[in-house]
Amino acid sequence: MGEKGFLIAVFICGSLLLVLVPTGAFTWGTATHAYFAKELGQGKLDSQEIYGATAPDLFNLKFDSPYYDYIVDQTHRHETSLKTKAGKMGLDTFAFGFVSHNDRWGADYTAHRRGRTTREGYVITKSSGLAPKLKSPLQDILENAGVPSASFFAGLIAPELAHPLIEAAVDLLIKRNEDPSIGLDLFHSAQDRPASVPDLLVSAYAKGLARHQKLSYDEASQIIKEAEAEFQQMMIFYGEILSQEESEAIQDLADQGATLIEGYIQSATGKEFDVPSDVLIDFLHLAIQEVEGDYGQEIASTLAYLKHRASISGYLHHILKTY
């Protein structure tokens, strides 16, 4: 395969990671993180633990940013600074959710590194099971679009696409079975997030970003504030979608995803092609089938694991004392 063909493959693979993202928008597994935070708060906190639990992902979709690796690592693995500063700003409940998300021992750890019911992370394990089921229909899409070496490209795309599909499927099932109000809760938490949240994120991460990337403090602050403002709107939009009946939510996701795939294929190949939204509906249903038999056990086990973490139980006790 020549250099041009390789670049097309990379472009399509990277782009198709966004098929479930309306207008290139929200992150994956958002409702799952919101559900964990809501349950960990035991109904004793305000709703900001929900938005806080989603906020570590505020930079996750900025793949082409030179700051991507640094900021994503900081928000997922270095939450202590934010937690310390939050108490001085009256944002402990936001920070409580933020802490629950982390990739070192929090909810992301069980999803991506070591599940409670799987040897690897639960999402990683389920993505591996889903990917082979996506390859053939993806190959058909690419062949119909006139993409050369369609089988090779489909083999590259399927594992990457499987990951967000699995996370979206768990979100939908949590809405269906565990917490029908999670979409509305996510919507209101994002919509009503305190105006001081961007300042907290800047206080926690701007100085390090400026030093690491050789930026001024003001430049680093602006990067973080702009990312959070965009992310807030993503969460509002996703909450609206998830507030609908499941069939309507899936249809909205599929319609948006089909339009995105069409644009990406045309950009990569110069060929126009209609991707039926039914294809993406089928993909989501395959993902739901992949997880619906055991996701509930993983969610319950992860929740029990998080509740027993001293960093969670002790922090909750501290917050309740200050209320």
N, C-alpha and C positions, 0 to 999 in steps of 0.2 A: 504494500500500500504506500503510495507516495505521500509527500508532506501535505499536499492539499487535502487528500482523503483523510489523513489523520486529524487535521485541524477541523474538518467537518464533523468527524466523530466526536471530538472533544466538545465542540460547540453544541451539538445536539444533546450530548449527555448532560452537560452543565445546564442547558436550558430546560430540559425536561424535568429536572429536579423541581421546577416551579409549577408543574401542571395543576397542582391543587391550590395554587395561590391566586385568588381573585385579584386581578390587576397587579400581579406580581407582589402580593401583599403578605398574608399572615403566616405565622410560623406553624410548625407541625406539633401536635400533641399539646396544644395550648389548653384545651378544656381539661385534659388529664392533670396537668399541673395545677390548674385552678381548683379542681376537685380535691386533690391532695391538701392544698392549703386550706380550703374551706373546712375539710374534715379535721385537720390538725388544730385549727382554731376552735373547734368544738362549739361553734356558735357564740363564743364569748368575745370575739373581736369584731371590729368593723370590716367592711368589705375590702379594704385595701390590701389584706393579705392575698386576695385573689389576683389583683393587678401586679402586686409584688412578685408573685410566683411565676408570672409570665415574663417579667421584665428582663431577666438574664438573657433572653433571646432577642433583645432589641436590635442587635447588629447581625443576626444570623443570616439574613438574606442579602447582605451587601458583599457578595462573593468577590466582586471586582475591586473592592476598596483595598488600598495598601495597609489599612489599619485593621482589617478583618481579623487576622490571626490574633493580634494582641488584645483587642477589645473582647472578642469572644472568650479567650482564655481567662481574662480578668473577671468577667461577669459570671463565668461558670465555675471558677476555681479559687477565687480570691474575694470572698464575700465578707470577711471579717472587718475590713476597713469600713465598708458600707454600714454594717451592723452597728459599729461603734459610733459612727457619725449620726446615724438615724435617731438615736435616743436624744441627742441634743437638738434635733429639728422636729420632734414630735411625730416621727414617722416609723415608730417601732413596728406597727402592724404591717406596713409595707415591707419592711426589712425582714419580718418573720417569714412572709411568703417567699421573699427573695432567697433567704437562706435555705428554705426547704427544697429549692430547685437544684442545688449545686451538683457538679459532676464528680466531686471527690468522694462523697458518701451519701448524697441526697437522692432525689427522685431520678435525676438523669443518670446517676451511677447504676441504678437497678435496670434502667431502660437500655443503657448502652454498654455497660461493662460486666456486671454480674447480677442477673436477675434473682429473684427469690425462688422462682420455680424452674429456672433454666440455668445451665452452666454459664453461658454467655449472657449478655444483656437480653432482656425479653424482646425488645424491638429488633435487635440484631438477629436473634434466633428466628423470629417470625418472618423477618425480611428474607432470610435465606430460604425459607420454605415457599414464600410467595414468588420470588424472582423467576424460577423456571416456568411458572404458569403464565407469566407475562411475556416471555420471549417470543412465542409464536405469534400472538396478535400484534406485538410491536413490529415484528418482522414483516407482517402483512401490510401494516401502515406504511412502513418505510419503502417496501417494494412498490406499493401503489403510488407512492410519491416520487418514484424514480431514483431513490437513493441507492448508489452502488454498494455492494458488499452488505446488504441489508441484514443478513444473519449475524455478521460480525458486530455491526452497530447495535442490533437488538440485544446481543449478549452483553454488551457494555452498559446499555441503558437500563436493562431490567433490574439489576441489583440496586442501582441508585434510585430508581423510581419506586421500588418496593418499600423502601424505608419510609418516605412520607405517606405512602398509602396505608401502611400498617398503623402509623401514628394517627392518621385521620380516622381510620376504622375504629380504633380504641376510643377516640373522642366521641364518635357517633354512638358507640355502644354505651358509654358512660351516660350520655344524654338519654339514651333509650331506657336503661335499666337502673343505674345508680342514682342519677340526679337530673330529672327532667328540667329543672330550672337553671342548669349550669350555663346555658347560653345567655339568658337574661342577666344572671349574676356577673358573667364576664363582661357583658355590654355595660352594665351600670358601674362596675368597678373601674373600667377603663375610662368611661365618660366622666366619672366623678373623681378621678385621681387628683390628689392635692397639687396645687400649682408649684409646691416646693420640691416635688419629686425630681425634676430635672436638675435642680440645684444640688440635691443629695448625690445624684449620680456623678455630677461634675466634681463635687467635693471628694468623692471616693476614687475617681478614676482619671480625672483630667491631668493631674500633675504627672502621673506615671506615663500616660499617653504622650504628653508633650516631651518628656525626657526620652522615652523610647523611640519616638518618631522624629525627634528634633523639630518640634513645633513650638510655637509660642503657647503659653497657657490659654490665651484667649482663643486661639485657633482650635486647640484641643477641646475646650469647653463648647465651642460652637458645633463641632463634629458630634459630640455626645448629645447636645440639646436637640439638634436637628434629627438625629436618629431616634431619640425618644419620642419626639412629636409625631414622626411618621409612624412609629410603632404603635403609639396610642390609637391612631386612626385605624390601623390594621386590626387591633383588638376590638374596637367598637364594631367594625364591619364584620369580623368573624363572629362576634357575639350575636349580631343580628341574624346572620345566616344560621347559626346553630339554634337560634330561638324558634325556627320554623319546624314544621313537621319533618320527619326524617327524609321522606321522599322528596320534599321540596328542597331541603338542604343539599341532598345528593345531586339533584338536578342542577341547582345553582353552581355547585362545584364543578360538575361535568361540563356545563355550558362554558364557564370561564376557562376551564382547562383545555377544551377542544379548540377554542379560539387561540389560545396561547400556542398550542402545538402547531396549528396551521401557520402561524406567523413564524415560528422557529424553523419549520421545515422549508418554508418559502425563502427565508433568509439564508439558509444553508445551501439550498439547491437551486434556487431561482424558479422553482416549480410551484404552481398553485395546486392545492389539494384540500378537499373538504374532509375533516376528521369528524365523524358523527359523535355527538355527545354520548350516544349509547355505548361507545367503546370505553369511555371513562367511567360510565355508570357500571359497566361490567367489571372494570378493574377494581372499583371500590367494593363491589359485592364480593369479589374474590378475596379481597383483603379482610372484609368482615368475616367471611367463612373461615379464613385462616386463624383468626383469633377468638372467635366467639365462644369456642368450647372451653377455653382456659384463661382468658384475659381476666375474668373476675377473680380467680384465685390469685393471680399475680398482683392485681390492684390491691386486694385485701391484705396480702402478705407484705407488700411494699408499704402500705399504710401502717401496719403493725410495726414494721421495722423502723419507720420514721418516728413513730410515737415513742419508741424506746430509746431513741438517740437523745443523749443528754443535752446536745445543742438545741434540740427542738423543745423537749419538755421543760428544761431549765429556762429557756428564753420565754416560753409561754408563761411560766410562773412569774418571771420578772415583769413581763408586760402587764399581767393581770394585777400585780401589786401596785402598779403605777396608775391604773385606771381610776 
